Amino acid sequence: MSGTSFLLPLVRPTALVTGAPSGIGKETALALVAAGFRGGRHGPGHLTRHPTPGRDVFDLDVVSDKSVTALVQQVIDRYGRIDVLVSKAGIGSIGTAEETPGSCAW
């Protein structure tokens, strides 16, 4: 359509980064915000009280299915969708899968 212009609403993509209070998770969250993403991250209580501009902080217990489901719903309720998920939260353990007790395999 020659001569016709369409103005589309600009909607920033939404990212959710778990394990973002420090290290790779934090740097990933900062890079996504710098790239124009909006979104949230999970972190301990002190992050909730002292959030970083451009990012919301949500509580999450990564070993609780109920907590994970609630976090996803909170982000969708706030932003309407999740475009990118970076899952950096977790625990470390040493040993092979065969040697890891079932209670540690979540």
TIMI-2910 file (N, C-alpha, C, CB; in pm, 1 decimal, decimal comma, always signed):
<rs>
+----------+----------+----------+----------+----------+----------+----------+----------+----------+----------+----------+----------+------+
!      n_x !      n_y !      n_z !     ca_x !     ca_y !     ca_z !      c_x !      c_y !      c_z !     cb_x !     cb_y !     cb_z ! resn !
+----------+----------+----------+----------+----------+----------+----------+----------+----------+----------+----------+----------+------+
!    +82,4 !   -116,4 !     +0,0 !     +0,0 !     +0,0 !     +0,0 !    +87,1 !   +123,1 !     +0,0 !    -93,9 !     -0,4 !   +118,2 !  Met !
!   +103,8 !   +176,2 !   -112,7 !   +189,7 !   +292,1 !   -128,8 !   +130,7 !   +414,4 !    -60,4 !   +212,7 !   +320,5 !   -276,0 !  Ser !
!   +216,2 !   +486,7 !    +12,2 !   +173,6 !   +609,2 !    +77,3 !   +100,5 !   +589,9 !   +209,1 !    +87,4 !   +684,3 !    -13,9 !  Gly !
!    +76,3 !   +466,4 !   +248,7 !     +7,1 !   +440,5 !   +374,7 !   +109,0 !   +396,9 !   +478,5 !   -103,7 !   +332,8 !   +357,1 !  Thr !
!   +101,5 !   +458,3 !   +593,4 !   +191,8 !   +416,1 !   +701,0 !   +108,5 !   +360,4 !   +815,2 !   +281,2 !   +534,5 !   +750,1 !  Ser !
!   +162,3 !   +261,2 !   +876,4 !    +97,7 !   +198,1 !   +990,3 !   +183,3 !   +222,0 !  +1112,9 !    +75,7 !    +46,4 !   +966,2 !  Phe !
!   +121,8 !   +269,1 !  +1217,8 !   +192,2 !   +287,5 !  +1343,7 !   +153,8 !   +172,3 !  +1435,5 !   +158,6 !   +425,9 !  +1408,7 !  Leu !
!   +248,3 !    +88,3 !  +1461,1 !   +223,8 !    -24,6 !  +1549,4 !   +265,0 !    +13,2 !  +1691,0 !   +300,3 !   -150,7 !  +1501,3 !  Leu !
!   +189,9 !    -29,8 !  +1789,7 !   +228,4 !     +1,0 !  +1926,7 !   +361,1 !    -66,8 !  +1959,6 !   +118,6 !    -43,4 !  +2025,7 !  Pro !
!   +446,8 !     +6,5 !  +2026,0 !   +574,7 !    -50,0 !  +2066,0 !   +558,8 !   -114,3 !  +2202,4 !   +685,8 !    +58,1 !  +2068,2 !  Leu !
!   +573,6 !   -243,7 !  +2205,9 !   +563,8 !   -317,9 !  +2330,3 !   +699,6 !   -381,0 !  +2356,1 !   +450,2 !   -425,9 !  +2324,8 !  Val !
!   +759,0 !   -339,3 !  +2464,7 !   +889,9 !   -395,5 !  +2499,2 !   +873,3 !   -541,9 !  +2536,7 !   +956,0 !   -316,3 !  +2615,6 !  Arg !
!   +964,9 !   -626,8 !  +2493,3 !   +956,1 !   -767,8 !  +2530,6 !   +979,9 !   -784,4 !  +2681,3 !  +1058,3 !   -851,7 !  +2450,0 !  Pro !
!   +927,3 !   -894,3 !  +2734,4 !   +935,3 !   -921,9 !  +2876,1 !  +1028,7 !  -1038,7 !  +2902,6 !   +797,3 !   -950,4 !  +2932,7 !  Thr !
!  +1117,4 !  -1020,2 !  +3000,8 !  +1209,8 !  -1126,7 !  +3040,2 !  +1193,5 !  -1156,1 !  +3187,7 !  +1355,9 !  -1088,1 !  +3008,8 !  Ala !
!  +1209,8 !  -1282,3 !  +3224,4 !  +1212,8 !  -1324,7 !  +3363,8 !  +1345,0 !  -1397,1 !  +3385,4 !  +1089,6 !  -1416,8 !  +3399,8 !  Leu !
!  +1423,3 !  -1348,5 !  +3481,0 !  +1553,1 !  -1407,9 !  +3511,9 !  +1549,3 !  -1457,4 !  +3654,8 !  +1669,3 !  -1306,2 !  +3490,9 !  Val !
!  +1567,0 !  -1587,9 !  +3673,5 !  +1575,9 !  -1641,0 !  +3809,3 !  +1722,4 !  -1647,5 !  +3849,2 !  +1508,9 !  -1781,6 !  +3819,9 !  Thr !
!  +1747,9 !  -1643,8 !  +3977,7 !  +1885,9 !  -1648,7 !  +4026,2 !  +1963,4 !  -1523,7 !  +3990,9 !  +1956,7 !  -1769,2 !  +3970,1 !  Gly !
!  +1898,8 !  -1407,3 !  +4001,0 !  +1960,7 !  -1283,5 !  +3954,4 !  +2016,4 !  -1190,9 !  +4061,9 !  +1863,2 !  -1209,4 !  +3876,6 !  Ala !
!  +2031,7 !  -1234,6 !  +4187,1 !  +2087,2 !  -1139,8 !  +4284,0 !  +2235,9 !  -1113,3 !  +4263,9 !  +2064,4 !  -1190,8 !  +4423,4 !  Pro !
!  +2304,8 !  -1203,0 !  +4193,8 !  +2448,6 !  -1182,6 !  +4173,5 !  +2495,4 !  -1266,6 !  +4054,9 !  +2529,0 !  -1219,4 !  +4302,0 !  Ser !
!  +2619,7 !  -1247,1 !  +4019,4 !  +2683,8 !  -1331,0 !  +3918,3 !  +2622,2 !  -1321,6 !  +3780,2 !  +2680,6 !  -1471,5 !  +3962,2 !  Gly !
!  +2620,0 !  -1436,0 !  +3711,5 !  +2572,5 !  -1441,6 !  +3573,5 !  +2425,9 !  -1400,2 !  +3563,8 !  +2591,2 !  -1582,4 !  +3516,6 !  Ile !
!  +2344,3 !  -1441,6 !  +3660,2 !  +2203,4 !  -1404,6 !  +3658,1 !  +2184,3 !  -1254,0 !  +3664,7 !  +2130,5 !  -1470,6 !  +3772,8 !  Gly !
!  +2258,1 !  -1188,7 !  +3754,0 !  +2249,0 !  -1043,5 !  +3768,3 !  +2293,4 !   -975,2 !  +3639,8 !  +2334,2 !   -994,7 !  +3887,2 !  Lys !
!  +2407,1 !  -1015,8 !  +3585,1 !  +2459,5 !   -953,5 !  +3463,3 !  +2366,6 !   -977,3 !  +3344,6 !  +2599,4 !  -1007,5 !  +3431,9 !  Glu !
!  +2304,9 !  -1094,8 !  +3339,9 !  +2208,6 !  -1124,0 !  +3234,2 !  +2087,8 !  -1031,6 !  +3245,3 !  +2164,3 !  -1271,2 !  +3240,5 !  Thr !
!  +2036,2 !  -1014,1 !  +3367,3 !  +1921,8 !   -924,8 !  +3388,6 !  +1956,8 !   -781,3 !  +3348,5 !  +1876,6 !   -929,3 !  +3536,3 !  Ala !
!  +2074,5 !   -735,4 !  +3386,5 !  +2117,4 !   -600,0 !  +3350,3 !  +2129,7 !   -584,2 !  +3199,5 !  +2250,8 !   -566,8 !  +3417,0 !  Leu !
!  +2185,2 !   -685,3 !  +3132,4 !  +2201,0 !   -679,0 !  +2986,8 !  +2065,4 !   -677,3 !  +2916,9 !  +2284,5 !   -797,8 !  +2936,8 !  Ala !
!  +1969,7 !   -754,1 !  +2967,4 !  +1836,3 !   -755,3 !  +2906,6 !  +1767,1 !   -620,4 !  +2923,0 !  +1750,1 !   -866,3 !  +2968,6 !  Leu !
!  +1778,9 !   -559,7 !  +3040,7 !  +1720,4 !   -426,7 !  +3062,1 !  +1786,5 !   -325,4 !  +2968,5 !  +1736,6 !   -382,2 !  +3210,5 !  Val !
!  +1918,7 !   -333,0 !  +2956,2 !  +1991,3 !   -240,8 !  +2867,2 !  +1949,2 !   -259,9 !  +2720,9 !  +2143,9 !   -261,8 !  +2881,1 !  Ala !
!  +1908,9 !   -381,7 !  +2685,9 !  +1866,5 !   -410,9 !  +2549,0 !  +1719,8 !   -374,5 !  +2525,0 !  +1888,6 !   -558,3 !  +2518,2 !  Ala !
!  +1652,5 !   -321,7 !  +2627,3 !  +1515,5 !   -277,3 !  +2609,2 !  +1408,4 !   -368,0 !  +2665,0 !  +1490,6 !   -258,9 !  +2468,6 !  Gly !
!  +1448,0 !   -474,6 !  +2731,6 !  +1348,9 !   -564,0 !  +2790,5 !  +1292,2 !   -502,8 !  +2917,8 !  +1410,7 !   -702,0 !  +2820,0 !  Phe !
!  +1170,0 !   -537,0 !  +2946,9 !  +1111,9 !   -508,2 !  +3076,9 !  +1098,1 !   -642,4 !  +3146,3 !   +973,1 !   -432,3 !  +3065,6 !  Arg !
!  +1082,5 !   -640,5 !  +3274,5 !  +1061,8 !   -769,2 !  +3337,6 !  +1105,3 !   -774,8 !  +3480,4 !  +1131,6 !   -872,4 !  +3262,9 !  Gly !
!  +1117,7 !   -897,4 !  +3527,1 !  +1146,5 !   -918,3 !  +3667,2 !  +1252,5 !  -1022,5 !  +3688,8 !  +1023,2 !   -956,8 !  +3739,6 !  Gly !
!  +1291,5 !  -1029,7 !  +3813,7 !  +1387,2 !  -1130,1 !  +3855,3 !  +1347,6 !  -1175,0 !  +3993,5 !  +1532,8 !  -1076,3 !  +3852,5 !  Arg !
!  +1396,4 !  -1288,2 !  +4032,0 !  +1368,6 !  -1331,7 !  +4168,3 !  +1495,3 !  -1313,3 !  +4248,4 !  +1319,2 !  -1480,1 !  +4173,4 !  His !
!  +1478,2 !  -1290,5 !  +4375,0 !  +1593,4 !  -1272,9 !  +4461,5 !  +1551,0 !  -1271,4 !  +4606,5 !  +1667,5 !  -1145,1 !  +4427,0 !  Gly !
!  +1647,2 !  -1267,1 !  +4695,2 !  +1616,2 !  -1266,2 !  +4838,0 !  +1548,7 !  -1135,9 !  +4879,4 !  +1743,2 !  -1287,4 !  +4919,8 !  Pro !
!  +1497,0 !  -1134,4 !  +5002,2 !  +1418,9 !  -1022,2 !  +5052,2 !  +1485,6 !   -887,1 !  +5040,4 !  +1385,6 !  -1045,6 !  +5192,2 !  Gly !
!  +1619,6 !   -878,6 !  +5056,5 !  +1683,3 !   -746,9 !  +5050,1 !  +1670,4 !   -685,0 !  +4911,7 !  +1830,3 !   -757,4 !  +5088,4 !  His !
!  +1656,8 !   -766,8 !  +4808,8 !  +1636,7 !   -712,1 !  +4674,2 !  +1496,6 !   -656,0 !  +4659,1 !  +1662,0 !   -819,5 !  +4567,7 !  Leu !
!  +1400,8 !   -717,3 !  +4727,0 !  +1264,3 !   -667,7 !  +4722,1 !  +1256,0 !   -529,7 !  +4786,9 !  +1168,5 !   -766,0 !  +4791,6 !  Thr !
!  +1331,2 !   -510,3 !  +4894,2 !  +1328,9 !   -381,7 !  +4964,0 !  +1411,4 !   -275,8 !  +4891,6 !  +1380,3 !   -398,6 !  +5106,0 !  Arg !
!  +1509,6 !   -316,2 !  +4811,9 !  +1597,9 !   -222,9 !  +4740,7 !  +1607,1 !   -262,5 !  +4593,4 !  +1739,5 !   -220,4 !  +4805,2 !  His !
!  +1496,6 !   -246,2 !  +4518,0 !  +1497,7 !   -288,6 !  +4377,8 !  +1588,0 !   -202,5 !  +4290,0 !  +1357,3 !   -286,1 !  +4322,8 !  Pro !
!  +1625,8 !   -258,9 !  +4178,3 !  +1705,7 !   -189,2 !  +4079,0 !  +1611,2 !   -128,2 !  +3976,4 !  +1808,6 !   -284,9 !  +4011,4 !  Thr !
!  +1631,5 !     -2,3 !  +3936,4 !  +1543,6 !    +59,7 !  +3837,1 !  +1536,0 !    -24,6 !  +3709,0 !  +1592,8 !   +201,8 !  +3803,9 !  Pro !
!  +1417,0 !    -37,1 !  +3655,9 !  +1397,1 !   -113,1 !  +3532,7 !  +1364,6 !   -259,0 !  +3555,0 !  +1517,9 !   -103,4 !  +3448,0 !  Gly !
!  +1374,3 !   -302,6 !  +3679,7 !  +1346,6 !   -443,2 !  +3708,3 !  +1259,6 !   -454,2 !  +3831,8 !  +1477,3 !   -522,4 !  +3727,3 !  Arg !
!  +1163,5 !   -542,9 !  +3825,5 !  +1085,1 !   -577,5 !  +3942,5 !  +1147,4 !   -701,6 !  +4004,4 !   +934,8 !   -600,9 !  +3906,3 !  Asp !
!  +1132,2 !   -715,6 !  +4133,7 !  +1186,6 !   -831,6 !  +4203,6 !  +1070,9 !   -909,0 !  +4264,5 !  +1289,7 !   -789,2 !  +4313,3 !  Val !
!  +1070,3 !  -1039,8 !  +4242,4 !   +965,2 !  -1126,5 !  +4291,9 !  +1025,8 !  -1233,6 !  +4381,8 !   +887,2 !  -1190,5 !  +4175,2 !  Phe !
!   +948,6 !  -1276,0 !  +4480,6 !   +992,2 !  -1386,2 !  +4566,5 !   +969,4 !  -1517,7 !  +4494,4 !   +917,1 !  -1384,5 !  +4702,2 !  Asp !
!  +1060,5 !  -1612,3 !  +4517,1 !  +1049,0 !  -1743,5 !  +4454,2 !  +1121,7 !  -1846,5 !  +4537,9 !  +1104,9 !  -1741,2 !  +4310,8 !  Leu !
!  +1056,5 !  -1960,0 !  +4560,6 !  +1120,3 !  -2076,9 !  +4620,0 !  +1129,6 !  -2179,2 !  +4506,9 !  +1039,0 !  -2133,2 !  +4746,7 !  Asp !
!  +1249,4 !  -2196,9 !  +4452,1 !  +1264,5 !  -2278,7 !  +4331,4 !  +1232,1 !  -2425,7 !  +4352,0 !  +1403,7 !  -2266,7 !  +4280,0 !  Val !
!  +1224,7 !  -2471,9 !  +4475,5 !  +1191,2 !  -2612,5 !  +4499,3 !  +1041,9 !  -2633,0 !  +4521,8 !  +1268,5 !  -2664,9 !  +4618,9 !  Val !
!   +963,5 !  -2525,5 !  +4512,0 !   +819,3 !  -2534,1 !  +4533,1 !   +745,1 !  -2509,8 !  +4401,8 !   +774,0 !  -2432,6 !  +4640,2 !  Ser !
!   +675,5 !  -2613,1 !  +4353,8 !   +595,9 !  -2597,2 !  +4230,9 !   +493,2 !  -2486,0 !  +4246,4 !   +525,2 !  -2729,0 !  +4194,7 !  Asp !
!   +434,6 !  -2474,6 !  +4364,4 !   +334,2 !  -2370,5 !  +4390,8 !   +396,8 !  -2231,5 !  +4377,8 !   +272,7 !  -2388,6 !  +4532,1 !  Lys !
!   +518,0 !  -2214,7 !  +4430,5 !   +587,2 !  -2086,2 !  +4423,4 !   +623,5 !  -2051,3 !  +4279,1 !   +713,4 !  -2088,9 !  +4510,5 !  Ser !
!   +670,8 !  -2149,2 !  +4203,6 !   +707,4 !  -2126,3 !  +4063,4 !   +584,1 !  -2086,2 !  +3982,4 !   +772,9 !  -2252,9 !  +4002,6 !  Val !
!   +474,1 !  -2158,8 !  +4002,3 !   +349,6 !  -2127,7 !  +3932,5 !   +301,3 !  -1987,4 !  +3967,8 !   +241,6 !  -2231,0 !  +3966,8 !  Thr !
!   +310,3 !  -1951,4 !  +4096,0 !   +268,0 !  -1818,4 !  +4139,7 !   +354,3 !  -1709,1 !  +4076,6 !   +274,0 !  -1808,4 !  +4292,4 !  Ala !
!   +485,7 !  -1732,4 !  +4068,2 !   +574,7 !  -1633,4 !  +4007,4 !   +540,1 !  -1611,2 !  +3860,6 !   +720,9 !  -1677,6 !  +4020,8 !  Leu !
!   +523,1 !  -1718,6 !  +3787,3 !   +488,5 !  -1706,4 !  +3645,6 !   +358,1 !  -1627,8 !  +3630,7 !   +475,5 !  -1846,5 !  +3579,7 !  Val !
!   +260,1 !  -1657,9 !  +3714,2 !   +131,8 !  -1587,5 !  +3706,4 !   +147,7 !  -1439,9 !  +3741,5 !    +29,2 !  -1652,9 !  +3799,9 !  Gln !
!   +230,2 !  -1407,2 !  +3841,5 !   +253,4 !  -1267,1 !  +3877,8 !   +313,8 !  -1189,4 !  +3761,4 !   +345,5 !  -1258,1 !  +4000,2 !  Gln !
!   +411,6 !  -1249,0 !  +3695,0 !   +476,9 !  -1180,9 !  +3582,7 !   +378,3 !  -1163,3 !  +3467,6 !   +601,4 !  -1260,0 !  +3535,3 !  Val !
!   +300,7 !  -1266,3 !  +3437,1 !   +201,7 !  -1255,3 !  +3329,7 !    +94,6 !  -1152,8 !  +3365,4 !   +136,9 !  -1392,3 !  +3301,5 !  Ile !
!    +51,2 !  -1152,0 !  +3492,2 !    -49,1 !  -1053,0 !  +3533,7 !     +5,2 !   -910,8 !  +3518,9 !    -92,4 !  -1078,0 !  +3679,6 !  Asp !
!   +131,8 !   -891,9 !  +3550,1 !   +190,5 !   -757,2 !  +3545,8 !   +222,8 !   -712,6 !  +3403,8 !   +316,7 !   -752,5 !  +3630,3 !  Arg !
!   +281,4 !   -802,7 !  +3323,0 !   +332,5 !   -765,0 !  +3190,6 !   +253,4 !   -822,2 !  +3072,9 !   +474,2 !   -808,7 !  +3178,7 !  Tyr !
!   +165,5 !   -917,8 !  +3099,4 !    +84,7 !   -975,3 !  +2992,8 !   +144,8 !  -1097,2 !  +2926,1 !    +59,8 !   -873,2 !  +2890,7 !  Gly !
!   +274,0 !  -1118,2 !  +2946,5 !   +339,8 !  -1232,6 !  +2882,2 !   +483,1 !  -1244,4 !  +2932,5 !   +337,5 !  -1218,3 !  +2727,5 !  Arg !
!   +545,8 !  -1357,1 !  +2898,8 !   +689,2 !  -1377,1 !  +2922,0 !   +749,1 !  -1416,7 !  +2787,6 !   +717,3 !  -1487,4 !  +3034,0 !  Ile !
!   +839,2 !  -1333,3 !  +2735,5 !   +901,9 !  -1361,6 !  +2606,8 !  +1030,9 !  -1441,3 !  +2622,9 !   +930,2 !  -1231,9 !  +2532,8 !  Asp !
!  +1105,0 !  -1413,3 !  +2730,8 !  +1233,7 !  -1479,3 !  +2753,8 !  +1239,7 !  -1523,5 !  +2899,0 !  +1353,5 !  -1384,8 !  +2719,2 !  Val !
!  +1279,5 !  -1648,8 !  +2920,7 !  +1302,5 !  -1700,8 !  +3055,3 !  +1448,2 !  -1744,4 !  +3065,1 !  +1205,6 !  -1819,9 !  +3088,0 !  Leu !
!  +1518,5 !  -1689,2 !  +3162,9 !  +1655,6 !  -1731,1 !  +3190,5 !  +1653,6 !  -1793,0 !  +3329,1 !  +1758,5 !  -1610,4 !  +3181,1 !  Val !
!  +1673,8 !  -1922,8 !  +3335,2 !  +1665,3 !  -1995,2 !  +3461,5 !  +1805,1 !  -2018,5 !  +3517,1 !  +1591,1 !  -2129,3 !  +3443,1 !  Ser !
!  +1845,1 !  -1931,5 !  +3610,5 !  +1977,9 !  -1940,4 !  +3670,1 !  +1972,9 !  -1980,3 !  +3817,6 !  +2049,6 !  -1807,9 !  +3655,4 !  Lys !
!  +1853,3 !  -1997,2 !  +3871,8 !  +1840,9 !  -2032,1 !  +4013,5 !  +1865,8 !  -2181,1 !  +4031,9 !  +1700,9 !  -1993,3 !  +4068,3 !  Ala !
!  +1921,9 !  -2215,2 !  +4143,7 !  +1941,7 !  -2356,2 !  +4172,5 !  +2042,3 !  -2376,8 !  +4283,0 !  +1985,9 !  -2429,4 !  +4048,8 !  Gly !
!  +2074,7 !  -2500,9 !  +4302,5 !  +2173,3 !  -2537,5 !  +4402,5 !  +2282,9 !  -2616,5 !  +4334,3 !  +2109,4 !  -2618,6 !  +4518,1 !  Ile !
!  +2396,4 !  -2624,4 !  +4397,1 !  +2505,6 !  -2703,6 !  +4342,3 !  +2523,3 !  -2831,1 !  +4420,8 !  +2634,9 !  -2624,1 !  +4341,8 !  Gly !
!  +2559,5 !  -2935,5 !  +4352,7 !  +2593,2 !  -3059,7 !  +4421,3 !  +2703,6 !  -3128,1 !  +4343,0 !  +2468,7 !  -3152,8 !  +4436,3 !  Ser !
!  +2779,5 !  -3205,7 !  +4411,9 !  +2891,9 !  -3274,9 !  +4349,1 !  +2860,7 !  -3423,5 !  +4346,6 !  +3026,0 !  -3246,9 !  +4424,8 !  Ile !
!  +2880,1 !  -3484,3 !  +4232,7 !  +2857,1 !  -3627,7 !  +4219,6 !  +2783,6 !  -3657,9 !  +4090,9 !  +2778,5 !  -3681,2 !  +4339,0 !  Gly !
!  +2781,1 !  -3783,5 !  +4056,7 !  +2711,0 !  -3825,3 !  +3935,1 !  +2561,4 !  -3834,8 !  +3963,1 !  +2765,7 !  -3961,4 !  +3883,5 !  Thr !
!  +2483,1 !  -3838,9 !  +3858,6 !  +2338,4 !  -3850,4 !  +3873,7 !  +2302,0 !  -3977,4 !  +3950,4 !  +2269,7 !  -3849,7 !  +3736,2 !  Ala !
!  +2377,2 !  -4084,6 !  +3924,9 !  +2348,7 !  -4211,3 !  +3991,4 !  +2374,0 !  -4204,1 !  +4142,1 !  +2432,8 !  -4322,0 !  +3930,3 !  Glu !
!  +2466,0 !  -4115,6 !  +4183,2 !  +2501,7 !  -4104,1 !  +4325,6 !  +2420,6 !  -3998,1 !  +4398,4 !  +2648,8 !  -4072,4 !  +4339,8 !  Glu !
!  +2340,5 !  -3920,8 !  +4325,8 !  +2264,6 !  -3812,4 !  +4387,5 !  +2134,3 !  -3865,0 !  +4442,3 !  +2238,3 !  -3699,8 !  +4287,3 !  Thr !
!  +2109,0 !  -3843,0 !  +4572,3 !  +1983,2 !  -3892,1 !  +4630,7 !  +1862,6 !  -3825,4 !  +4562,9 !  +1980,1 !  -3865,2 !  +4783,8 !  Pro !
!  +1753,0 !  -3897,0 !  +4558,8 !  +1630,3 !  -3846,5 !  +4499,1 !  +1583,7 !  -3717,1 !  +4563,0 !  +1522,0 !  -3949,7 !  +4509,4 !  Gly !
!  +1611,4 !  -3699,9 !  +4692,3 !  +1568,0 !  -3577,9 !  +4760,7 !  +1640,5 !  -3453,7 !  +4708,5 !  +1590,8 !  -3591,5 !  +4910,8 !  Ser !
!  +1754,2 !  -3472,3 !  +4641,2 !  +1828,1 !  -3359,7 !  +4584,6 !  +1795,2 !  -3336,6 !  +4437,8 !  +1976,5 !  -3382,2 !  +4600,2 !  Cys !
!  +1725,3 !  -3428,7 !  +4377,9 !  +1694,2 !  -3419,8 !  +4234,5 !  +1558,6 !  -3356,3 !  +4215,0 !  +1697,7 !  -3558,9 !  +4168,0 !  Ala !
!  +1555,5 !  -3225,9 !  +4214,2 !  +1428,9 !  -3154,9 !  +4193,1 !  +1438,6 !  -3086,8 !  +4064,8 !  +1396,5 !  -3055,5 !  +4304,6 !  Trp !
+----------+----------+----------+----------+----------+----------+----------+----------+----------+----------+----------+----------+------+
</rs>
